[in-house]
Amino acid sequence: MQSLFIAARAVIPVTLIMILGALTRKFGTVSEKSFKDFNWVVFHYCLPISLFMNIVNADMNSISNISLIIFAIASILVIIGVSMLLTRNSSLPDEKLGVIVQGLFRTNFAILGVPIVEGIYGAGNAAVASVMIAFVLPVFNITAVLVLEKYSGKQGDLKRTLLNVLKNPLIIGAMIGFVFKILRIPLPEIAAATIQSFNRMTTPLSLFVLGGCFNYTSLADNKKLLGIYTVLKMIVVPMIVLTAAVMIGYRGEELVTLLVLFGGPAAISSYTMAVQMGLDGDLASQCVVITTIAVVVTMFLFITGFSALGLL
């Protein structure tokens, strides 16, 4: 019961904000054009600033097991490679394939990671998850840009592709963050307070926009695809990765961190990036919403199972 409460406490607020966005769209208090404008702001300002702050604020001294980070990044790259290989001969259009591939490897770890770990081990006991965010988010965003660029139909030669990657706002935010972190450049107090205030609105605004842009009318058209995707995303992929993690010897906080990283719902920003790069935004929003609902059940089952096996 405690496991269900932990998962619900982390996910329900996320869901309620999305519902609020959907209701404002339904009742016409916020127009469709406004939601599109908000989505542009999230992609070009909020998400890059959030990524910058996560990197700058990460406590690199708390890294106790660098192999865990290597395992996580290697697993992400394997998931990308396998999913692209398995979908290579699919009859789905590229604008849907790109969304599915991105959705399989990219999770809402930045939002759910620390709350779920702290829910199990107590406040202030999520150092592993906090450091993992600083390493994984840039990997998520760089690989997402590359994947979406491939499926967008706009890719040209290698030089153009790399240029588009470097011009992506999220990549710029990550690079600036690493420069500040590596060179230990201090942020002036006023600048830090301003950026932090801006950063705090990233998650709620992203969720609000996602709810407002959710297209219920096309849900039936993608029903079969969403069913297959959800099973792969929420059950198959995390089971494979976590089984490998247990065999290697990861336990406790490290295992829970990997659970949220690979068993969490599709990243909110995956919708924003899909829309901005010309892929199927309706499918992307549906992937986020469906997996966010499903995670309450799957997270409960995983946590209960690991607890029963004495792995937590």
Residue frames as qw, qx, qy, qz and C-alpha x, y, z in Angstrom:
[[0.000, 0.885, 0.466, 0.000, 0.00, 0.00, 0.00],
 [0.319, -0.772, 0.111, 0.538, 2.88, 2.35, 0.81],
 [0.422, -0.078, 0.601, 0.674, 4.36, 1.67, -2.65],
 [0.180, 0.657, 0.638, 0.359, 1.11, 2.70, -4.31],
 [0.190, -0.921, -0.244, 0.236, 0.98, 5.86, -2.21],
 [0.425, -0.525, 0.327, 0.661, 4.55, 6.79, -3.19],
 [0.323, 0.188, 0.667, 0.645, 3.87, 6.32, -6.90],
 [0.032, 0.786, 0.590, 0.181, 0.53, 8.13, -6.70],
 [0.290, -0.844, -0.122, 0.434, 1.98, 11.07, -4.74],
 [0.360, -0.372, 0.441, 0.733, 4.61, 11.58, -7.44],
 [0.183, 0.208, 0.741, 0.612, 2.30, 11.16, -10.44],
 [0.031, 0.727, 0.683, -0.061, -1.12, 12.54, -9.44],
 [0.076, -0.772, -0.067, 0.627, -0.02, 16.23, -9.23],
 [0.156, -0.248, 0.634, 0.716, 1.46, 15.86, -12.71],
 [0.081, 0.401, 0.858, 0.310, -1.82, 14.44, -14.00],
 [0.022, -0.775, -0.531, 0.341, -3.95, 17.14, -12.36],
 [0.070, -0.623, 0.187, 0.756, -2.00, 19.96, -14.01],
 [0.072, -0.013, 0.782, 0.620, -2.44, 18.26, -17.41],
 [0.023, 0.594, 0.804, 0.019, -6.18, 17.95, -16.74],
 [0.046, -0.757, -0.232, 0.609, -6.31, 21.67, -15.92],
 [0.058, -0.384, 0.502, 0.773, -4.70, 22.44, -19.28],
 [0.034, 0.245, 0.885, 0.393, -7.20, 20.19, -21.06],
 [0.008, -0.702, -0.668, 0.247, -10.16, 21.85, -19.32],
 [0.026, -0.675, 0.013, 0.738, -9.03, 25.37, -20.20],
 [0.008, -0.160, 0.704, 0.692, -8.75, 24.29, -23.83],
 [0.003, 0.413, 0.900, 0.139, -12.17, 22.58, -23.74],
 [0.040, -0.788, -0.531, 0.309, -13.95, 25.59, -22.24],
 [0.428, 0.722, 0.237, 0.490, -12.13, 28.06, -24.48],
 [0.365, -0.913, -0.025, 0.179, -10.49, 30.09, -21.72],
 [0.294, -0.614, 0.538, 0.497, -7.13, 29.55, -23.43],
 [0.716, 0.582, -0.097, -0.373, -7.05, 29.36, -27.22],
 [0.950, 0.126, 0.173, 0.227, -5.31, 26.75, -29.32],
 [0.491, 0.736, -0.140, 0.444, -2.99, 29.44, -30.71],
 [0.323, -0.812, 0.349, -0.338, -2.02, 30.46, -27.17],
 [0.899, -0.302, 0.318, 0.017, -1.10, 26.89, -26.32],
 [0.824, 0.426, 0.061, 0.368, 1.11, 26.74, -29.41],
 [0.150, 0.842, -0.241, 0.460, 2.79, 29.98, -28.34],
 [0.636, -0.648, 0.358, -0.219, 3.31, 28.60, -24.83],
 [0.967, 0.024, 0.194, 0.161, 4.79, 25.45, -26.36],
 [0.585, 0.665, -0.120, 0.449, 7.31, 27.58, -28.27],
 [0.214, -0.818, 0.336, -0.416, 8.29, 29.36, -25.04],
 [0.869, -0.391, 0.292, -0.080, 8.76, 26.04, -23.23],
 [0.915, 0.245, 0.111, 0.302, 11.04, 24.68, -25.95],
 [0.497, 0.663, -0.089, 0.553, 13.12, 27.80, -26.54],
 [0.084, -0.692, 0.343, -0.630, 13.41, 29.16, -22.98],
 [0.735, -0.496, 0.234, -0.399, 12.04, 27.01, -20.15],
 [0.997, -0.024, 0.008, 0.073, 13.58, 23.65, -21.00],
 [0.628, 0.507, -0.290, 0.514, 17.06, 25.02, -21.85],
 [0.179, -0.675, 0.367, -0.615, 17.12, 27.00, -18.58],
 [0.871, -0.367, 0.162, -0.285, 15.96, 23.95, -16.62],
 [0.941, 0.187, -0.127, 0.251, 18.68, 21.82, -18.18],
 [0.325, 0.652, -0.330, 0.600, 21.28, 24.51, -17.46],
 [0.442, -0.626, 0.335, -0.549, 20.27, 24.70, -13.79],
 [0.976, -0.188, 0.035, -0.107, 20.23, 20.91, -13.32],
 [0.814, 0.326, -0.219, 0.428, 23.81, 20.71, -14.57],
 [0.129, 0.660, -0.322, 0.667, 25.08, 23.74, -12.65],
 [0.562, -0.547, 0.290, -0.549, 23.48, 22.61, -9.37],
 [0.950, -0.025, -0.309, -0.038, 24.52, 18.96, -9.56],
 [0.473, -0.741, 0.470, -0.081, 26.76, 17.83, -6.70],
 [0.743, 0.456, -0.490, -0.035, 29.41, 15.87, -8.56],
 [0.008, -0.501, 0.766, -0.402, 31.13, 15.03, -5.27],
 [0.694, -0.113, 0.500, -0.505, 28.26, 12.70, -4.38],
 [0.803, 0.357, -0.399, -0.261, 29.06, 10.32, -7.23],
 [0.580, -0.494, 0.632, -0.139, 29.98, 7.07, -5.49],
 [0.671, 0.060, 0.722, 0.158, 29.60, 4.66, -8.37],
 [0.204, 0.541, -0.372, -0.726, 30.56, 5.94, -11.80],
 [0.062, -0.004, 0.948, 0.313, 29.74, 2.52, -13.24],
 [0.252, 0.560, 0.717, -0.329, 26.05, 3.20, -12.54],
 [0.259, 0.738, -0.034, -0.622, 26.12, 6.27, -14.77],
 [0.067, 0.391, -0.776, -0.490, 27.98, 4.36, -17.47],
 [0.181, 0.230, 0.956, 0.001, 25.42, 1.54, -17.23],
 [0.293, 0.673, 0.481, -0.479, 22.53, 4.01, -17.53],
 [0.245, 0.690, -0.296, -0.613, 23.95, 5.83, -20.56],
 [0.016, -0.234, 0.908, 0.347, 24.93, 2.57, -22.26],
 [0.263, 0.385, 0.868, -0.171, 21.40, 1.22, -21.70],
 [0.328, 0.724, 0.190, -0.576, 19.87, 4.34, -23.25],
 [0.188, 0.573, -0.584, -0.544, 22.06, 3.99, -26.34],
 [0.115, -0.008, 0.983, 0.143, 21.22, 0.27, -26.65],
 [0.334, 0.553, 0.669, -0.368, 17.48, 1.00, -26.42],
 [0.315, 0.721, -0.127, -0.605, 17.80, 3.62, -29.16],
 [0.088, 0.424, -0.798, -0.418, 19.79, 1.30, -31.42],
 [0.177, 0.157, 0.972, -0.013, 17.51, -1.70, -30.94],
 [0.349, 0.627, 0.521, -0.463, 14.29, 0.29, -31.34],
 [0.308, 0.681, -0.303, -0.592, 15.53, 1.93, -34.56],
 [0.020, 0.273, -0.914, -0.299, 16.65, -1.46, -35.88],
 [0.229, 0.292, 0.914, -0.162, 13.37, -3.20, -35.06],
 [0.346, 0.721, 0.397, -0.450, 11.25, -0.42, -36.61],
 [0.151, -0.420, 0.523, 0.726, 13.41, -0.07, -39.72],
 [0.049, -0.111, -0.826, -0.551, 10.98, -1.99, -41.95],
 [0.159, 0.486, 0.695, -0.505, 7.81, -0.70, -40.29],
 [0.194, 0.557, 0.613, 0.525, 4.97, 0.57, -42.43],
 [0.200, -0.840, -0.368, 0.345, 4.43, 3.49, -40.06],
 [0.362, 0.850, 0.020, 0.381, 5.24, 6.97, -41.41],
 [0.559, 0.226, -0.390, 0.696, 8.46, 8.56, -40.16],
 [0.191, -0.529, 0.159, -0.812, 6.62, 11.23, -38.18],
 [0.833, -0.430, -0.038, -0.348, 5.11, 8.46, -36.02],
 [0.897, 0.056, -0.310, 0.310, 8.22, 6.27, -35.91],
 [0.313, 0.473, -0.347, 0.747, 10.32, 9.15, -34.60],
 [0.501, -0.538, 0.152, -0.660, 7.83, 9.74, -31.79],
 [0.954, -0.236, -0.128, -0.132, 7.78, 6.05, -30.81],
 [0.768, 0.220, -0.345, 0.493, 11.56, 5.67, -30.85],
 [0.049, 0.514, -0.329, 0.790, 12.00, 8.82, -28.76],
 [0.667, -0.464, 0.044, -0.581, 9.24, 7.69, -26.42],
 [0.943, -0.105, -0.313, 0.041, 10.88, 4.32, -25.76],
 [0.697, 0.087, -0.362, 0.614, 14.17, 5.66, -24.42],
 [0.090, 0.349, -0.194, 0.912, 13.25, 9.03, -22.94],
 [0.414, -0.560, -0.713, 0.081, 11.45, 9.26, -19.59],
 [0.214, -0.856, -0.105, -0.459, 10.17, 11.87, -17.18],
 [0.752, -0.149, -0.439, 0.468, 13.13, 11.20, -14.89],
 [0.219, 0.314, -0.208, 0.900, 13.86, 14.85, -14.11],
 [0.465, -0.434, -0.028, -0.771, 10.42, 15.29, -12.54],
 [0.880, -0.321, -0.176, -0.303, 9.79, 11.88, -10.94],
 [0.693, 0.283, -0.565, 0.347, 13.30, 10.72, -10.07],
 [0.116, 0.300, -0.573, 0.754, 13.99, 12.54, -6.81],
 [0.594, -0.275, 0.153, -0.740, 10.39, 12.44, -5.42],
 [0.927, -0.059, -0.292, -0.229, 10.07, 8.66, -5.79],
 [0.641, 0.219, -0.578, 0.454, 13.53, 7.92, -4.40],
 [0.056, -0.306, 0.471, -0.826, 12.92, 10.26, -1.45],
 [0.736, -0.244, -0.077, -0.626, 9.49, 8.70, -0.96],
 [0.919, -0.051, -0.391, 0.022, 11.17, 5.36, -0.31],
 [0.713, 0.025, -0.390, 0.582, 14.37, 6.40, 1.48],
 [0.342, -0.760, -0.336, 0.439, 13.36, 9.73, 3.03],
 [0.231, 0.970, 0.032, 0.066, 13.96, 13.40, 2.24],
 [0.110, -0.871, 0.475, 0.063, 17.57, 14.25, 1.41],
 [0.613, -0.280, 0.728, 0.124, 18.42, 10.67, 0.44],
 [0.750, 0.579, 0.320, -0.011, 18.30, 11.01, -3.32],
 [0.194, -0.746, 0.423, 0.477, 21.92, 11.95, -4.09],
 [0.451, -0.028, 0.791, 0.412, 22.27, 9.22, -6.72],
 [0.356, 0.694, 0.616, 0.108, 19.13, 10.36, -8.55],
 [0.010, 0.944, 0.040, -0.328, 20.14, 14.02, -8.37],
 [0.257, -0.577, 0.587, 0.506, 23.57, 13.39, -9.91],
 [0.466, 0.219, 0.806, 0.292, 22.10, 11.01, -12.49],
 [0.316, 0.848, 0.387, -0.175, 19.85, 13.83, -13.71],
 [0.039, -0.847, 0.293, 0.442, 22.87, 15.98, -14.59],
 [0.252, -0.334, 0.802, 0.427, 24.38, 13.24, -16.74],
 [0.366, 0.336, 0.860, 0.116, 21.26, 11.68, -18.24],
 [0.304, 0.800, 0.342, -0.388, 19.32, 14.80, -19.27],
 [0.118, 0.700, -0.442, -0.548, 21.99, 15.99, -21.73],
 [0.185, -0.112, 0.932, 0.291, 22.18, 12.45, -23.15],
 [0.344, 0.556, 0.732, -0.192, 18.38, 12.34, -23.47],
 [0.269, 0.838, 0.125, -0.458, 18.25, 15.69, -25.22],
 [0.006, 0.592, -0.626, -0.509, 21.22, 15.22, -27.55],
 [0.204, 0.030, 0.952, 0.228, 20.07, 11.76, -28.67],
 [0.342, 0.636, 0.626, -0.295, 16.47, 12.97, -28.99],
 [0.229, 0.777, -0.168, -0.563, 17.55, 15.78, -31.30],
 [0.030, -0.386, 0.821, 0.419, 19.52, 13.30, -33.43],
 [0.263, 0.262, 0.929, -0.002, 16.65, 10.80, -33.55],
 [0.322, 0.739, 0.449, -0.385, 14.00, 13.39, -34.36],
 [0.119, 0.692, -0.397, -0.591, 16.27, 14.98, -36.95],
 [0.152, -0.145, 0.919, 0.333, 16.57, 11.61, -38.68],
 [0.187, 0.447, 0.875, 0.014, 12.81, 11.03, -38.81],
 [0.145, 0.654, 0.251, -0.699, 11.77, 14.62, -39.52],
 [0.633, 0.582, 0.456, 0.230, 12.41, 14.32, -43.23],
 [0.128, 0.990, -0.057, -0.007, 14.47, 17.51, -43.12],
 [0.644, -0.554, 0.392, 0.353, 17.86, 15.96, -42.62],
 [0.587, 0.767, -0.241, -0.093, 20.46, 16.62, -45.28],
 [0.689, 0.386, -0.518, 0.328, 24.15, 15.93, -45.17],
 [0.687, -0.338, -0.482, 0.425, 26.08, 15.27, -41.98],
 [0.278, 0.097, -0.158, 0.943, 27.25, 18.88, -41.73],
 [0.350, -0.406, -0.226, -0.813, 23.70, 20.22, -41.83],
 [0.731, -0.438, -0.512, -0.107, 22.50, 17.66, -39.29],
 [0.608, -0.209, -0.404, 0.651, 25.29, 18.53, -36.85],
 [0.062, 0.223, -0.011, 0.973, 24.60, 22.24, -37.33],
 [0.532, -0.474, -0.364, -0.600, 20.91, 21.71, -36.53],
 [0.740, -0.379, -0.506, 0.229, 21.88, 19.78, -33.40],
 [0.456, -0.072, -0.272, 0.845, 24.20, 22.55, -32.22],
 [0.136, -0.287, -0.130, -0.939, 21.50, 25.17, -32.85],
 [0.528, -0.500, -0.655, -0.203, 18.93, 23.28, -30.78],
 [0.277, -0.744, 0.168, -0.585, 18.02, 25.34, -27.66],
 [0.882, -0.458, 0.044, -0.104, 18.29, 22.33, -25.34],
 [0.862, 0.140, -0.090, 0.478, 21.78, 21.48, -26.55],
 [0.214, 0.661, -0.152, 0.703, 22.82, 25.13, -26.12],
 [0.571, -0.690, 0.103, -0.432, 21.46, 25.11, -22.57],
 [0.957, -0.254, 0.003, 0.140, 23.35, 21.91, -21.73],
 [0.706, 0.362, -0.113, 0.598, 26.63, 23.16, -23.22],
 [0.044, -0.726, 0.172, -0.664, 26.45, 26.46, -21.34],
 [0.774, -0.575, 0.056, -0.260, 25.68, 24.55, -18.15],
 [0.940, -0.061, -0.042, 0.332, 28.73, 22.31, -18.54],
 [0.438, 0.568, -0.149, 0.681, 30.95, 25.33, -19.25],
 [0.354, -0.724, 0.167, -0.568, 29.76, 27.00, -16.03],
 [0.907, -0.406, 0.046, -0.099, 30.18, 23.75, -14.10],
 [0.886, 0.144, -0.079, 0.433, 33.61, 22.78, -15.41],
 [0.370, 0.502, -0.154, 0.766, 35.08, 26.29, -15.15],
 [0.386, -0.505, -0.604, 0.481, 33.29, 26.87, -11.83],
 [0.047, 0.338, 0.148, 0.928, 31.89, 30.18, -13.01],
 [0.011, -0.377, -0.711, 0.594, 29.78, 31.66, -10.21],
 [0.005, -0.649, -0.577, -0.496, 26.35, 33.01, -10.97],
 [0.037, -0.253, 0.256, -0.932, 25.68, 36.49, -9.53],
 [0.123, 0.237, 0.818, -0.510, 23.05, 36.27, -6.82],
 [0.453, 0.441, 0.146, -0.761, 20.49, 38.33, -8.73],
 [0.468, 0.348, -0.642, -0.497, 21.04, 36.32, -11.92],
 [0.153, 0.027, -0.981, 0.112, 20.78, 33.03, -10.03],
 [0.264, 0.325, 0.654, -0.630, 17.55, 34.09, -8.33],
 [0.496, 0.450, -0.140, -0.729, 16.05, 35.23, -11.64],
 [0.421, 0.272, -0.803, -0.321, 16.99, 32.02, -13.45],
 [0.019, -0.072, -0.946, 0.314, 15.76, 29.88, -10.56],
 [0.409, 0.375, 0.409, -0.725, 12.40, 31.67, -10.57],
 [0.551, 0.427, -0.400, -0.595, 12.10, 31.11, -14.31],
 [0.258, 0.224, -0.938, -0.063, 13.16, 27.49, -13.88],
 [0.245, 0.115, 0.809, -0.521, 10.42, 26.81, -11.33],
 [0.602, 0.408, 0.181, -0.662, 7.70, 27.45, -13.89],
 [0.240, 0.376, -0.780, -0.438, 9.15, 24.98, -16.44],
 [0.010, 0.088, 0.995, -0.047, 7.49, 21.82, -15.17],
 [0.296, 0.510, 0.641, -0.492, 3.99, 23.20, -14.45],
 [0.377, 0.611, -0.165, -0.676, 3.90, 25.19, -17.70],
 [0.162, 0.283, -0.872, -0.366, 5.08, 22.14, -19.68],
 [0.108, 0.247, 0.946, -0.180, 2.36, 19.99, -18.10],
 [0.314, 0.589, 0.371, -0.646, -0.30, 22.66, -18.61],
 [0.335, 0.537, -0.445, -0.633, 0.60, 23.03, -22.30],
 [0.052, 0.111, -0.975, -0.186, 0.67, 19.26, -22.77],
 [0.224, 0.411, 0.812, -0.348, -2.85, 18.94, -21.38],
 [0.336, 0.659, 0.134, -0.660, -4.09, 21.79, -23.54],
 [0.315, 0.521, -0.595, -0.525, -2.59, 20.32, -26.71],
 [0.325, -0.033, 0.944, -0.046, -3.79, 16.75, -26.09],
 [0.479, 0.163, -0.423, -0.752, -5.89, 15.60, -29.06],
 [0.543, 0.001, 0.752, -0.374, -8.60, 13.20, -27.93],
 [0.741, 0.476, 0.039, -0.473, -10.18, 12.90, -31.37],
 [0.588, 0.550, -0.582, -0.114, -7.15, 11.09, -32.85],
 [0.417, -0.438, 0.740, -0.293, -6.78, 8.78, -29.84],
 [0.866, 0.170, 0.396, -0.253, -8.87, 6.05, -31.50],
 [0.697, 0.669, -0.250, -0.059, -6.72, 6.19, -34.63],
 [0.272, 0.619, -0.683, 0.276, -3.60, 5.43, -32.61],
 [0.786, -0.424, 0.210, -0.397, -5.22, 2.96, -30.18],
 [0.990, 0.054, -0.063, 0.114, -3.37, -0.16, -31.34],
 [0.552, 0.548, -0.308, 0.548, -0.03, 1.62, -31.68],
 [0.256, -0.663, 0.351, -0.610, -0.40, 3.20, -28.23],
 [0.915, -0.318, 0.093, -0.231, -1.23, -0.20, -26.71],
 [0.908, 0.203, -0.153, 0.333, 1.91, -1.81, -28.12],
 [0.288, 0.648, -0.295, 0.640, 4.02, 1.21, -27.21],
 [0.507, -0.651, 0.240, -0.512, 2.76, 1.32, -23.61],
 [0.977, -0.210, 0.034, -0.003, 3.53, -2.37, -23.01],
 [0.766, 0.356, -0.174, 0.506, 7.03, -1.96, -24.43],
 [0.103, 0.690, -0.224, 0.680, 7.68, 1.30, -22.62],
 [0.505, -0.589, 0.272, -0.570, 6.27, 0.52, -19.20],
 [0.918, -0.254, 0.255, -0.163, 6.92, -3.23, -18.90],
 [0.934, 0.275, 0.004, 0.227, 9.27, -4.81, -21.45],
 [0.425, 0.700, -0.279, 0.502, 12.07, -2.21, -21.58],
 [0.330, -0.708, 0.427, -0.457, 12.31, -1.65, -17.79],
 [0.943, -0.236, 0.202, -0.119, 12.18, -5.40, -17.09],
 [0.863, 0.371, -0.105, 0.327, 15.09, -6.08, -19.41],
 [0.239, 0.713, -0.329, 0.571, 17.23, -3.20, -18.14],
 [0.518, -0.623, 0.351, -0.470, 16.44, -3.80, -14.45],
 [0.994, -0.094, 0.050, 0.004, 17.09, -7.53, -14.74],
 [0.704, 0.463, -0.228, 0.488, 20.53, -6.72, -16.11],
 [0.083, -0.727, 0.320, -0.602, 21.05, -4.18, -13.29],
 [0.802, -0.469, 0.226, -0.293, 20.15, -6.74, -10.61],
 [0.970, 0.120, -0.043, 0.206, 22.48, -9.31, -12.16],
 [0.442, 0.621, -0.293, 0.578, 25.32, -6.76, -12.10],
 [0.518, -0.231, -0.611, 0.552, 24.62, -6.16, -8.42],
 [0.083, -0.325, 0.052, -0.941, 22.79, -2.84, -8.11],
 [0.345, -0.502, -0.777, 0.158, 20.52, -2.60, -5.08],
 [0.238, -0.600, -0.427, 0.633, 18.71, -0.05, -2.95],
 [0.130, 0.791, 0.082, -0.593, 18.79, 3.59, -4.01],
 [0.056, -0.400, 0.664, 0.629, 20.79, 2.77, -7.14],
 [0.133, 0.251, 0.926, 0.248, 18.19, 0.24, -8.30],
 [0.144, 0.747, 0.559, -0.330, 15.27, 2.59, -7.56],
 [0.026, 0.677, -0.227, -0.699, 17.04, 5.33, -9.51],
 [0.028, -0.153, 0.824, 0.545, 17.32, 3.00, -12.51],
 [0.158, 0.478, 0.861, -0.071, 13.68, 1.96, -12.03],
 [0.172, 0.804, 0.296, -0.487, 12.45, 5.55, -12.35],
 [0.036, -0.567, 0.487, 0.663, 14.91, 6.27, -15.17],
 [0.103, 0.117, -0.853, -0.498, 13.75, 3.37, -17.34],
 [0.059, -0.417, -0.907, 0.014, 10.30, 2.62, -15.92],
 [0.083, 0.494, 0.308, -0.809, 8.97, 6.16, -15.82],
 [0.517, 0.710, 0.462, -0.121, 6.47, 7.67, -18.28],
 [0.571, 0.494, 0.251, 0.605, 7.45, 9.40, -21.50],
 [0.334, -0.264, -0.162, 0.890, 9.17, 12.74, -20.95],
 [0.197, 0.814, 0.396, -0.376, 6.95, 15.82, -21.08],
 [0.005, 0.719, -0.337, -0.608, 9.53, 17.58, -23.23],
 [0.365, 0.013, 0.836, 0.410, 9.33, 14.78, -25.81],
 [0.309, 0.739, 0.599, -0.023, 6.01, 16.26, -26.92],
 [0.016, 0.910, -0.038, -0.413, 7.42, 19.76, -27.19],
 [0.244, -0.498, 0.649, 0.521, 10.42, 18.60, -29.21],
 [0.418, 0.284, 0.826, 0.251, 8.31, 16.42, -31.52],
 [0.264, 0.860, 0.416, -0.133, 6.05, 19.36, -32.38],
 [0.062, -0.872, 0.232, 0.426, 8.92, 21.80, -32.88],
 [0.215, -0.413, 0.760, 0.453, 10.71, 19.36, -35.21],
 [0.509, 0.276, -0.395, -0.713, 7.66, 18.57, -37.33],
 [0.175, -0.007, -0.984, -0.039, 6.70, 15.09, -36.10],
 [0.435, -0.491, -0.646, -0.390, 3.32, 13.76, -34.94],
 [0.080, -0.342, 0.445, -0.823, 2.50, 16.00, -31.99],
 [0.757, -0.264, -0.061, -0.594, -0.84, 14.30, -31.30],
 [0.902, -0.014, -0.426, 0.068, 0.81, 10.89, -30.94],
 [0.412, 0.310, -0.524, 0.678, 3.59, 12.38, -28.80],
 [0.350, -0.364, 0.298, -0.810, 1.11, 13.96, -26.37],
 [0.882, -0.173, -0.179, -0.400, -0.88, 10.74, -26.20],
 [0.757, 0.154, -0.550, 0.316, 2.27, 8.75, -25.38],
 [0.112, 0.323, -0.508, 0.791, 3.01, 11.08, -22.46],
 [0.575, -0.278, 0.146, -0.755, -0.54, 11.08, -21.08],
 [0.911, -0.063, -0.324, -0.247, -1.12, 7.31, -21.39],
 [0.697, 0.143, -0.564, 0.419, 2.20, 6.35, -19.81],
 [0.058, -0.363, 0.424, -0.828, 1.75, 8.94, -17.04],
 [0.758, -0.255, 0.032, -0.599, -1.53, 7.25, -16.12],
 [0.921, 0.056, -0.383, -0.032, -0.06, 3.74, -16.43],
 [0.396, 0.457, -0.604, 0.519, 2.99, 4.49, -14.28],
 [0.514, -0.456, 0.373, -0.623, 0.96, 4.52, -11.05],
 [0.968, -0.064, 0.069, -0.233, 0.21, 0.82, -11.57],
 [0.841, 0.371, -0.304, 0.250, 3.54, -0.28, -13.06],
 [0.131, 0.614, -0.518, 0.581, 5.63, 1.62, -10.50],
 [0.692, -0.402, 0.337, -0.496, 3.61, 0.04, -7.70],
 [0.994, 0.076, -0.033, -0.071, 4.18, -3.44, -9.14],
 [0.643, 0.509, -0.400, 0.409, 7.91, -2.93, -9.64],
 [0.120, -0.598, 0.496, -0.618, 8.46, -1.42, -6.17],
 [0.828, -0.289, 0.248, -0.412, 6.37, -4.15, -4.51],
 [0.960, 0.221, -0.164, 0.060, 8.22, -6.87, -6.41],
 [0.460, 0.558, -0.469, 0.508, 11.67, -5.50, -5.58],
 [0.395, -0.550, 0.432, -0.596, 10.68, -5.07, -1.94],
 [0.946, -0.140, 0.103, -0.274, 9.47, -8.67, -1.76],
 [0.888, 0.307, -0.222, 0.260, 12.78, -9.86, -3.20],
 [0.650, -0.651, -0.021, 0.391, 14.74, -7.82, -0.68],
 [0.622, 0.352, 0.193, 0.673, 16.38, -5.68, -3.36],
 [0.011, -0.794, -0.086, -0.601, 15.35, -2.34, -1.88]]
